[in-house]
Amino acid sequence: MRVHFIAIGGSVMHNLAISLAKLGHQVTGSDDQIVEPSKSKLIEAGLYPEEIGWNADKITEDIDAIILGKHAAADNPELLKAQELNIKIYSFPEFIYEQSKEKIRVVIAGTFGKTTITSMIMHVLKKMEKDFDYVIGAKIEGFESLIRLTSTARIILIEGDEYYASSIDAHSKFHYYHPNIALLSNISWDSFNMEISEEDYYRQFRDFIYTIVPKGTLVYNKEDANVVKVVNETKELKINRHGYKLPAYTINKGVTYLHNDGQDIPLLVIGRQNLSNIAGAYTVCEWLGIRRTDFYEAIKDFKSSIRYLEFVKSEGGSVVYQDFAHTPAKLRSSIHAVKEQFPLQKLLTVIELNPYDVFEGEKLSLYCRSMNESDYAVCFCK
């Protein structure tokens, strides 16, 4: 096909463009700004636009499909021209579904933990030498791209984003994937970064369950009250339901051990959230045919996704972690995880806040007492 990307510079969009080019499609694209690392990758792939900016003349009748990035506005001149010519326009999730109709689609959803659970499953499948495609939202160790699309892999793992598909499509992205296996880790609405009402936010996840294919499987966290509520509201669906919960564990000298069938399994990750994520990842892998012993052997050397409660360095009795704690609730959770892991040590927490975000309305007040478990707390605004 001849495919044109409107907003090709996005972190996921440019990866999709490169993947399609590798599959032999003719790919072009536009954007009003392209920064690193997208810029270098597009140049290397020969897909960097000749000029930066929008140009309606690029949209011609010989284009088979337009892929519209979330960054492109509804009045984008290239989009308007494509609509005028009746060219097929896909949002990112619509196109991913079109490319994976014949695959087993595994979609990982939830307010938190999507990237981590997806990357855990990817880590295990890779160690088991299983062939699979994937779509993930953040760079993880051992994988060069955020997207892999092939004509051969039988399985595709997709990180299911609940936010809107594009500027002309208010549906949630994960409503388009129609999973064979879906995982729902948690549902947590807060006023800090949610642009929709609490009721509408929960409805998105309930609707997501309804998109599971007939006789498909829902893996869900049965310790999250909001998840259990929406699962119970879909009882009439003829799907498999498999709940998971936090596994038994202990912490000894800064190392977390999972207890499984009389064995103590040492981990490189820390925190109850990560342990819950492992339980969810295991349940999905079980449905994919991975044996329990193989899963736990593989998960031993899993490291956190980049900047997700990620170990940085240990020296002179001190240990440093970095995290992308983008809400007060996530900040509290991350601080608790480190404090639980090293209860006898003093904890210094440094949080960087974007003033354009937190000084809007009452958002700064939501951070009140969020760092109480730290022995020393520093807040940096620039």
Phi, psi and chi 1 to 4 in degrees:
 res  aa     phi    psi   chi1   chi2   chi3   chi4
   1 MET       -  159.6  -65.7 -168.1  -59.7      -
   2 ARG  -101.5  117.7 -175.6  177.2  173.0 -153.4
   3 VAL  -121.5  134.1 -177.7      -      -      -
   4 HIS  -118.4  130.3 -178.3   77.5      -      -
   5 PHE   -98.1  123.9  -76.6   73.1      -      -
   6 ILE   -97.6  113.4  -58.9  178.1      -      -
   7 ALA    81.5   58.2      -      -      -      -
   8 ILE   -74.2  -15.7 -164.0  173.2      -      -
   9 GLY   -81.4   -5.4      -      -      -      -
  10 GLY   -61.6  155.9      -      -      -      -
  11 SER   -60.2  -40.5   59.1      -      -      -
  12 VAL   -87.2  -36.5  177.6      -      -      -
  13 MET   -61.9  -43.8  -71.5  -76.6  -78.7      -
  14 HIS   -69.0  -31.5   85.5  -88.0      -      -
  15 ASN   -66.3  -39.3  -82.9  -78.8      -      -
  16 LEU   -65.5  -41.8  176.7   57.8      -      -
  17 ALA   -58.8  -44.7      -      -      -      -
  18 ILE   -65.6  -41.1  -67.4  170.2      -      -
  19 SER   -61.3  -42.7  -65.1      -      -      -
  20 LEU   -67.2  -38.1  -67.8 -178.5      -      -
  21 ALA   -62.7  -38.7      -      -      -      -
  22 LYS   -66.0  -27.5  -72.5 -179.9  178.3  178.5
  23 LEU   -80.6   -4.0  -73.9  171.7      -      -
  24 GLY   102.9    3.1      -      -      -      -
  25 HIS   -78.4  154.2  -60.7  -68.5      -      -
  26 GLN   -88.8  115.8 -175.5 -179.3  -10.1      -
  27 VAL  -119.3  132.0  175.8      -      -      -
  28 THR  -131.1  170.0   57.1      -      -      -
  29 GLY  -167.3  164.6      -      -      -      -
  30 SER  -139.1  158.6  -58.6      -      -      -
  31 ASP  -168.1  156.9 -146.4  -40.5      -      -
  32 ASP   -92.6   -8.0   59.2   -6.4      -      -
  33 GLN  -161.0  130.6 -177.4 -178.7   22.1      -
  34 ILE  -132.6  118.7  -57.6  177.9      -      -
  35 VAL  -114.5  173.8  -61.5      -      -      -
  36 GLU   -73.1  149.6  -62.6  -66.8   -3.3      -
  37 PRO   -86.7   -0.5   32.8  -36.0      -      -
  38 SER   -57.4  -42.1  -57.3      -      -      -
  39 LYS   -58.7  -52.1 -179.0  177.2 -179.3  179.0
  40 SER   -63.5  -38.6  -65.4      -      -      -
  41 LYS   -68.4  -39.8  -70.3 -177.4  177.6  179.5
  42 LEU   -68.2  -38.5  -72.5  171.1      -      -
  43 ILE   -62.0  -46.2  -69.2  173.3      -      -
  44 GLU   -61.2  -35.2 -177.5 -179.5   -5.2      -
  45 ALA   -85.1   -2.9      -      -      -      -
  46 GLY    73.7   24.8      -      -      -      -
  47 LEU  -115.5    5.0  -61.7  177.3      -      -
  48 TYR   -69.6  130.4 -168.0   75.9      -      -
  49 PRO   -59.1  146.1  -20.7   31.9      -      -
  50 GLU   -65.5  -28.8  -66.5 -178.6   -0.5      -
  51 GLU  -140.0  148.8   57.1 -179.2    1.4      -
  52 ILE   -90.2  134.3  -65.7  -61.1      -      -
  53 GLY   124.8  174.8      -      -      -      -
  54 TRP   -96.4  140.8  -46.6  115.9      -      -
  55 ASN  -145.5  108.1 -176.7   -7.4      -      -
  56 ALA   -61.9  -22.3      -      -      -      -
  57 ASP   -66.6  -18.4  -68.8  -21.1      -      -
  58 LYS   -70.8  -18.4  -69.3 -176.8  177.4 -179.0
  59 ILE   -92.8  109.4  -50.3  -57.4      -      -
  60 THR  -125.9  164.2   55.3      -      -      -
  61 GLU   -67.0  -17.1  -68.3 -179.2  -19.8      -
  62 ASP   -83.0    1.2   59.5  -20.0      -      -
  63 ILE   -77.7  129.3  -67.4  175.1      -      -
  64 ASP   -82.4  -33.7  -63.4  -58.8      -      -
  65 ALA  -154.5  144.6      -      -      -      -
  66 ILE  -107.8  133.3  -63.8  -73.2      -      -
  67 ILE  -110.3  118.2  -58.2  179.5      -      -
  68 LEU  -100.1  118.6 -179.4   64.5      -      -
  69 GLY   -78.2  155.3      -      -      -      -
  70 LYS   -63.3  -27.1 -172.3  177.9  175.6 -177.5
  71 HIS   -69.6  -24.1  162.5   63.9      -      -
  72 ALA   -77.9  130.7      -      -      -      -
  73 ALA   -76.5  163.2      -      -      -      -
  74 ALA   -66.2  -23.6      -      -      -      -
  75 ASP   -99.4   18.7   62.0   -7.1      -      -
  76 ASN   -57.2  129.3 -177.9  -73.8      -      -
  77 PRO   -61.1  -34.3   18.4  -30.6      -      -
  78 GLU   -70.0  -38.1  -65.1 -174.1    9.7      -
  79 LEU   -65.0  -43.9  171.5   60.0      -      -
  80 LEU   -61.7  -38.8  -64.5  176.4      -      -
  81 LYS   -67.4  -40.7 -179.4   69.0  173.3  -63.2
  82 ALA   -63.4  -40.1      -      -      -      -
  83 GLN   -65.0  -38.7  -69.1  171.3  -33.5      -
  84 GLU   -63.5  -36.4  178.7 -174.9  -32.4      -
  85 LEU   -89.2    1.3  -65.0  176.3      -      -
  86 ASN    58.5   35.7  -68.9  -41.5      -      -
  87 ILE   -77.1  141.3  -61.5  172.4      -      -
  88 LYS   -62.5  125.7  177.5   63.1  178.8  176.5
  89 ILE  -114.8  123.4  -61.1  169.5      -      -
  90 TYR  -110.6  139.5  -67.3   97.7      -      -
  91 SER   -76.2  166.6   64.0      -      -      -
  92 PHE   -54.8  -51.3  174.0   84.5      -      -
  93 PRO   -65.6  -34.6   21.3  -33.0      -      -
  94 GLU   -60.4  -42.0  -74.3  179.4  -65.2      -
  95 PHE   -70.1  -38.9 -168.7   81.5      -      -
  96 ILE   -60.0  -41.5  -67.8  -63.4      -      -
  97 TYR   -62.8  -43.4  173.9   69.5      -      -
  98 GLU   -58.8  -33.5  -72.6  -64.2  -39.4      -
  99 GLN   -84.2   -6.6  -63.1  -62.9  -57.5      -
 100 SER  -128.3   19.2   59.5      -      -      -
 101 LYS   -58.5  -33.1  -79.6 -177.1  175.5 -179.8
 102 GLU   -93.8    5.6  -54.3  -55.7  -42.1      -
 103 LYS  -102.3  165.3  -59.7  177.8 -174.8  -69.8
 104 ILE   -81.1  112.6  -63.7  172.7      -      -
 105 ARG   -94.7  118.9  -65.7  174.9  -58.8  -77.2
 106 VAL  -109.9  115.8 -178.9      -      -      -
 107 VAL  -116.4  124.2 -178.8      -      -      -
 108 ILE  -103.2  119.7  -50.0  -58.5      -      -
 109 ALA  -127.8  163.9      -      -      -      -
 110 GLY   143.9  158.8      -      -      -      -
 111 THR   -64.3  -45.5  -54.8      -      -      -
 112 PHE  -123.9  155.0  -57.6  119.3      -      -
 113 GLY    91.1   -2.5      -      -      -      -
 114 LYS   -58.6  -51.9  -63.0 -175.2  -69.6  -69.6
 115 THR   -62.4  -43.1  -59.7      -      -      -
 116 THR   -65.7  -46.5  -59.3      -      -      -
 117 ILE   -64.5  -43.4  -65.4  172.3      -      -
 118 THR   -60.1  -44.0  -53.0      -      -      -
 119 SER   -69.6  -31.1   58.5      -      -      -
 120 MET   -63.0  -45.9  -74.7  174.8  173.1      -
 121 ILE   -64.1  -42.3  -61.3  169.1      -      -
 122 MET   -59.7  -42.9  -70.4  168.4   59.4      -
 123 HIS   -59.6  -46.2  176.2   83.1      -      -
 124 VAL   -67.1  -46.8  171.8      -      -      -
 125 LEU   -61.8  -37.4  -66.9 -177.5      -      -
 126 LYS   -65.0  -42.8 -176.6  178.0 -179.0 -178.7
 127 LYS   -66.9  -28.0  -65.9 -154.8   76.5  170.8
 128 MET   -84.2    1.3  -64.7  -66.4   99.4      -
 129 GLU    58.4   38.0  -61.6 -176.7  -14.4      -
 130 LYS   -89.5  139.5  -57.9  -72.0 -173.2 -178.1
 131 ASP   -85.0  129.7 -172.1   25.2      -      -
 132 PHE  -156.4  152.3   63.5   95.0      -      -
 133 ASP   -96.9  168.3  -70.1  -18.2      -      -
 134 TYR  -160.5  156.7   60.4   84.3      -      -
 135 VAL  -136.6  116.9  177.9      -      -      -
 136 ILE  -133.4  156.2 -165.0  165.4      -      -
 137 GLY   -93.4   -7.0      -      -      -      -
 138 ALA  -146.4  152.4      -      -      -      -
 139 LYS   -65.4  134.0  179.8   93.3  167.3   60.2
 140 ILE  -128.2  154.0   63.2  173.4      -      -
 141 GLU   -64.5  134.9 -173.0  173.3  -51.7      -
 142 GLY    93.3   -3.3      -      -      -      -
 143 PHE  -131.7  124.5  -64.6   87.6      -      -
 144 GLU   -73.8  -32.3  -66.3 -177.7    0.0      -
 145 SER  -121.0  164.1  174.5      -      -      -
 146 LEU   -83.9  -10.9  -57.9 -174.7      -      -
 147 ILE  -138.8  139.4  -66.2  176.5      -      -
 148 ARG  -132.9  122.1 -178.5  179.4 -171.5 -105.8
 149 LEU  -128.0  124.0  -81.2  178.9      -      -
 150 THR  -133.3  170.7   67.3      -      -      -
 151 SER   -94.4   -0.7   58.8      -      -      -
 152 THR  -110.8  -33.2   56.4      -      -      -
 153 ALA   -65.3  137.1      -      -      -      -
 154 ARG   -85.7  -21.8 -170.4  173.3   64.7   90.1
 155 ILE  -118.7  143.3  -62.4  168.2      -      -
 156 ILE  -130.9  129.7 -177.3  168.3      -      -
 157 LEU   -99.1  129.9  -56.8  176.1      -      -
 158 ILE  -128.6  126.7  -57.1  172.4      -      -
 159 GLU   -77.3  115.5 -179.4  179.4  -28.4      -
 160 GLY   -89.5  106.3      -      -      -      -
 161 ASP   -86.3  131.7 -171.5  -21.6      -      -
 162 GLU   -86.9   -2.9   67.3  -92.2   26.9      -
 163 TYR   -85.0  166.5  -64.3  101.1      -      -
 164 TYR   -63.0  151.6   66.4   84.9      -      -
 165 ALA   -72.4  -42.4      -      -      -      -
 166 SER  -163.3  178.2   74.6      -      -      -
 167 SER   -67.5  -17.7   58.9      -      -      -
 168 ILE  -113.7   12.6   59.8  171.8      -      -
 169 ASP  -144.7  107.7 -173.5  -10.4      -      -
 170 ALA   -85.7    1.6      -      -      -      -
 171 HIS   -66.7  149.4  -70.7   91.9      -      -
 172 SER   -69.7  144.6  -62.1      -      -      -
 173 LYS   -56.4  -42.8  -69.1  178.8 -176.1  175.7
 174 PHE   -74.1   -4.2   62.2    6.1      -      -
 175 HIS   -75.5  -11.7  -70.0  163.3      -      -
 176 TYR   -94.5  -12.5  -76.8  107.9      -      -
 177 TYR   -84.7  -22.3  -62.7  129.5      -      -
 178 HIS    47.9   68.8  -56.8  -72.7      -      -
 179 PRO   -69.1  147.4   23.1  -32.6      -      -
 180 ASN   -81.5  -36.0  -57.7   93.1      -      -
 181 ILE  -130.0  125.7  -59.2  172.5      -      -
 182 ALA  -121.2  144.7      -      -      -      -
 183 LEU  -122.1  136.3 -179.8  141.3      -      -
 184 LEU  -124.2  109.7 -170.0   47.0      -      -
 185 SER   -86.9  -43.0   60.7      -      -      -
 186 ASN  -168.8  161.1   51.0   67.4      -      -
 187 ILE  -134.6  118.5  -55.2  173.7      -      -
 188 SER  -142.0  103.4  178.6      -      -      -
 189 TRP   -88.5  138.7 -179.7   90.2      -      -
 190 ASP  -145.4  157.7   66.8   63.0      -      -
 191 SER   -78.4   -3.3   57.6      -      -      -
 192 PHE   -69.4  -49.0 -177.0   78.3      -      -
 193 ASN  -133.0   18.0   64.2  -10.8      -      -
 194 MET   -98.2  123.9  -57.0  -63.2 -177.4      -
 195 GLU   -92.0   -3.2  -62.3  178.4   -5.8      -
 196 ILE  -119.9  167.9   63.0  175.4      -      -
 197 SER   -69.9  160.7   69.9      -      -      -
 198 GLU   -61.3  -41.7 -174.2  172.1    5.5      -
 199 GLU   -61.8  -44.5 -179.7 -178.8   -5.6      -
 200 ASP   -67.1  -35.0  -72.4  -18.9      -      -
 201 TYR   -63.9  -46.9 -172.8   70.3      -      -
 202 TYR   -63.6  -35.8  -68.3  150.3      -      -
 203 ARG   -62.0  -34.8 -175.0 -177.2  -62.7  116.0
 204 GLN   -58.1  -40.9  -69.8 -178.9  116.5      -
 205 PHE   -74.2  -36.2  -71.6   94.3      -      -
 206 ARG   -62.9  -43.5 -176.2  169.2   62.9 -109.3
 207 ASP   -64.3  -33.4  -67.5  -14.8      -      -
 208 PHE   -59.9  -42.7  168.5   66.9      -      -
 209 ILE   -60.7  -36.7  -64.6  174.5      -      -
 210 TYR   -68.5  -15.9  -81.0  103.5      -      -
 211 THR   -84.9   -7.7   68.5      -      -      -
 212 ILE   -63.2  136.7  -61.7  172.1      -      -
 213 VAL   -64.6  153.2  -59.2      -      -      -
 214 PRO   -53.2  134.2  -26.4   35.1      -      -
 215 LYS    66.9   14.5  -60.7 -178.2 -179.0 -180.0
 216 GLY   -75.3 -172.6      -      -      -      -
 217 THR  -127.1  133.9  -62.1      -      -      -
 218 LEU  -110.6  118.0  172.4   63.3      -      -
 219 VAL   -99.7  127.9  174.9      -      -      -
 220 TYR  -143.2  154.2   69.1   96.4      -      -
 221 ASN   -82.0  105.4 -178.0   -1.1      -      -
 222 LYS   -80.8    3.6   59.5 -176.0 -179.5 -178.2
 223 GLU  -100.3   -1.1  -66.0  178.5  -44.5      -
 224 ASP  -100.4  115.8 -173.4  -75.0      -      -
 225 ALA   -61.6  -38.0      -      -      -      -
 226 ASN   -68.5  -37.5  -67.2  -32.3      -      -
 227 VAL   -64.4  -47.2  168.4      -      -      -
 228 VAL   -59.2  -38.7  172.0      -      -      -
 229 LYS   -61.3  -49.1 -177.9  175.9 -176.7  -65.6
 230 VAL   -71.5  -31.1  -60.7      -      -      -
 231 VAL   -64.3  -43.3  170.2      -      -      -
 232 ASN   -65.2  -25.7  -72.5  -23.0      -      -
 233 GLU   -77.8   -4.4  -69.9  171.1   -8.8      -
 234 THR  -119.7   28.6   62.0      -      -      -
 235 LYS   -60.0  -27.6  -78.7 -175.7  175.6  179.5
 236 GLU   -73.7  -13.7   76.1  -79.8    7.4      -
 237 LEU   -68.3  137.5  -82.8  179.5      -      -
 238 LYS   -90.8   75.3  -62.6 -173.7 -176.1  -56.0
 239 ILE  -132.5  162.8   58.2  173.8      -      -
 240 ASN   -79.8  143.4  -57.2  -60.1      -      -
 241 ARG  -126.6  129.7  -68.2  171.4  172.5   82.2
 242 HIS  -136.5  105.1 -166.2  147.9      -      -
 243 GLY   -84.5  152.7      -      -      -      -
 244 TYR  -133.1  162.9   66.9   89.1      -      -
 245 LYS  -144.0  170.8   63.6  179.5 -178.3  177.9
 246 LEU   -59.3  126.8 -174.5   74.4      -      -
 247 PRO   -76.7  161.7   28.6  -33.7      -      -
 248 ALA   -69.0  141.9      -      -      -      -
 249 TYR  -157.4  162.1   70.7   97.7      -      -
 250 THR  -136.5  161.1   54.2      -      -      -
 251 ILE  -121.3  125.7  -59.9  171.2      -      -
 252 ASN  -134.5  118.1 -174.5   16.8      -      -
 253 LYS    53.9   42.8  -63.4 -178.9  179.6  179.2
 254 GLY    81.6    5.2      -      -      -      -
 255 VAL  -115.8  132.8  178.1      -      -      -
 256 THR   -90.5  133.8  -62.8      -      -      -
 257 TYR  -119.7  127.0  -65.7   85.5      -      -
 258 LEU   -84.7  140.5  -84.5 -176.9      -      -
 259 HIS  -100.7  121.0  -56.0  -42.9      -      -
 260 ASN  -145.1  113.5  176.9   56.2      -      -
 261 ASP    50.4   46.2  -68.4  -20.4      -      -
 262 GLY    81.8   -0.7      -      -      -      -
 263 GLN  -105.6  146.4  -71.9 -173.8  -48.2      -
 264 ASP  -104.6  116.2  -69.0  -20.4      -      -
 265 ILE  -104.8  111.5  -58.5  163.3      -      -
 266 PRO   -72.4  142.7   27.5  -32.7      -      -
 267 LEU  -121.7  157.9  -58.2  173.6      -      -
 268 LEU   -95.5  -13.7  -62.7 -179.5      -      -
 269 VAL   -97.6  162.3  -64.6      -      -      -
 270 ILE  -131.2  164.5   68.0  171.5      -      -
 271 GLY    97.6  143.0      -      -      -      -
 272 ARG   -61.7  -34.7  -68.1  169.0   63.6   89.4
 273 GLN   -61.8  -43.2 -178.8   64.7   56.5      -
 274 ASN   -65.6  -35.1  -89.0  -32.9      -      -
 275 LEU   -67.5  -40.6  -64.4  174.1      -      -
 276 SER   -62.7  -40.2  178.7      -      -      -
 277 ASN   -61.1  -39.0  -67.5  -20.8      -      -
 278 ILE   -63.1  -40.9  -73.5  175.0      -      -
 279 ALA   -61.9  -41.2      -      -      -      -
 280 GLY   -66.1  -43.9      -      -      -      -
 281 ALA   -61.8  -40.9      -      -      -      -
 282 TYR   -61.1  -43.3  165.2   71.0      -      -
 283 THR   -62.8  -40.8  -52.0      -      -      -
 284 VAL   -63.7  -45.9  170.3      -      -      -
 285 CYS   -62.1  -33.8  -75.0      -      -      -
 286 GLU   -61.4  -42.0 -171.9  177.7   30.4      -
 287 TRP   -68.4  -22.1  -81.9   93.4      -      -
 288 LEU   -89.6    2.5  -68.8  174.1      -      -
 289 GLY    92.4   12.3      -      -      -      -
 290 ILE   -83.3  130.8  -57.8  -62.0      -      -
 291 ARG   -72.7  149.9  -64.3 -173.9  -55.6  173.3
 292 ARG   -55.7  -47.7  177.9 -170.7  -67.7  -95.8
 293 THR   -62.5  -38.9   52.8      -      -      -
 294 ASP   -66.9  -41.3  -69.5  -24.3      -      -
 295 PHE   -60.7  -50.2  175.4   86.6      -      -
 296 TYR   -70.5  -28.3  -76.2  110.4      -      -
 297 GLU   -68.0  -38.7 -177.6   62.1   32.9      -
 298 ALA   -73.6  -35.4      -      -      -      -
 299 ILE   -75.4  -13.7 -153.2   66.8      -      -
 300 LYS   -55.1  -41.3  -75.6 -179.4 -178.6  178.5
 301 ASP  -103.6   20.0   59.6   -0.6      -      -
 302 PHE   -72.6  129.8  172.2   79.0      -      -
 303 LYS  -104.6  155.2  -63.0  178.2 -178.1  177.8
 304 SER   -60.5  153.3  177.1      -      -      -
 305 SER   -59.1  154.4  -54.7      -      -      -
 306 ILE   -57.6  124.1  -64.6  172.8      -      -
 307 ARG    69.0   19.7  -67.4 -176.7   65.3 -148.9
 308 TYR  -113.1   89.9  -76.4   82.1      -      -
 309 LEU    47.1   53.8 -153.8   54.8      -      -
 310 GLU   -94.9  131.1  178.5 -172.0   13.8      -
 311 PHE   -65.3  132.5  171.8   78.5      -      -
 312 VAL  -107.0  -55.0  177.2      -      -      -
 313 LYS  -166.4  152.9 -167.7  172.4 -176.2 -180.0
 314 SER  -131.6  127.2  177.0      -      -      -
 315 GLU  -160.1  135.1 -174.5  175.1  -46.1      -
 316 GLY    59.6   32.4      -      -      -      -
 317 GLY    86.7   -5.3      -      -      -      -
 318 SER  -102.2  147.9  -64.5      -      -      -
 319 VAL  -128.9  135.5 -175.8      -      -      -
 320 VAL  -120.6  131.5  178.5      -      -      -
 321 TYR  -122.7  150.4  -74.2   84.2      -      -
 322 GLN  -122.0  152.2   65.2  175.9   -8.9      -
 323 ASP  -150.5  152.6 -168.1   28.8      -      -
 324 PHE  -101.1   81.2 -178.6   62.3      -      -
 325 ALA   -94.3   88.3      -      -      -      -
 326 HIS   -90.0    1.7   57.0  -76.5      -      -
 327 THR  -139.6  159.9   67.0      -      -      -
 328 PRO   -58.0  -39.2  -27.1   35.6      -      -
 329 ALA   -63.5  -42.4      -      -      -      -
 330 LYS   -66.5  -37.0 -177.2   68.1  168.9   64.2
 331 LEU   -61.9  -47.2  176.2   61.7      -      -
 332 ARG   -60.4  -42.5  -78.5 -169.4  -68.2  -90.9
 333 SER   -63.3  -42.9  174.4      -      -      -
 334 SER   -68.1  -41.5  -63.0      -      -      -
 335 ILE   -61.9  -43.0  -71.2  173.5      -      -
 336 HIS   -62.5  -38.9  178.1   77.3      -      -
 337 ALA   -61.6  -45.4      -      -      -      -
 338 VAL   -69.2  -40.0  178.0      -      -      -
 339 LYS   -65.2  -38.5 -166.3   65.2  176.6  177.2
 340 GLU   -66.8  -35.5 -178.3 -175.1   36.7      -
 341 GLN   -71.6  -34.5 -161.1   74.8   12.3      -
 342 PHE  -130.3   68.0  -54.4   97.3      -      -
 343 PRO   -67.7  -22.2   25.6  -34.7      -      -
 344 LEU   -92.9   -2.9  -59.0 -179.5      -      -
 345 GLN  -105.1  152.1  -67.0 -178.1 -111.7      -
 346 LYS   -74.3  139.1  -63.4  -69.9 -174.6 -179.4
 347 LEU  -111.4  122.3  175.1   59.1      -      -
 348 LEU  -105.6  124.4  163.8   65.0      -      -
 349 THR  -117.1  129.3  -57.4      -      -      -
 350 VAL  -117.9  121.3 -178.1      -      -      -
 351 ILE  -114.9  131.0  176.8   75.6      -      -
 352 GLU   -99.7  124.9  178.0 -173.1   -9.2      -
 353 LEU  -115.5  141.5  -62.4  177.0      -      -
 354 ASN   -87.0  116.0 -176.4  -23.9      -      -
 355 PRO   -61.0  -27.2   20.6  -32.7      -      -
 356 TYR   -69.2  -22.4  -64.1  102.5      -      -
 357 ASP   -89.5  -54.2  -68.7  -24.1      -      -
 358 VAL   -79.3  -20.0  -61.7      -      -      -
 359 PHE   -88.4    4.0  -68.0  157.3      -      -
 360 GLU   -85.5  121.3  176.7 -174.3  -28.2      -
 361 GLY    62.3 -131.9      -      -      -      -
 362 GLU  -106.4   19.3  -59.3  -62.8  -39.6      -
 363 LYS   -61.6  -36.8  -75.2 -172.5  174.5 -178.3
 364 LEU   -61.8  -35.6 -171.7   60.0      -      -
 365 SER   -65.8  -21.7   64.6      -      -      -
 366 LEU   -68.4  -18.8  -61.4  174.8      -      -
 367 TYR   -81.6   -4.0  -80.8   93.7      -      -
 368 CYS   -55.3  125.6 -176.3      -      -      -
 369 ARG    67.6   10.0  -67.2 -176.0  -70.3  -83.1
 370 SER   -72.7  -15.9   62.8      -      -      -
 371 MET  -113.7   21.6  -57.7  170.7   78.1      -
 372 ASN   -61.9  -29.5  -82.7    5.8      -      -
 373 GLU   -75.4  -13.7  -85.1 -161.2  -89.0      -
 374 SER   -77.2  143.3  -68.0      -      -      -
 375 ASP   -76.1  -33.4  -62.2  -73.9      -      -
 376 TYR  -135.0  132.5  -50.9   98.0      -      -
 377 ALA  -129.4  131.6      -      -      -      -
 378 VAL  -126.3  131.7  177.0      -      -      -
 379 CYS  -115.0  124.1  179.6      -      -      -
 380 PHE  -116.4  121.7  174.4   66.7      -      -
 381 CYS  -117.5  139.0  -72.1      -      -      -
 382 LYS  -130.8      -   64.2  174.8 -177.4  177.5
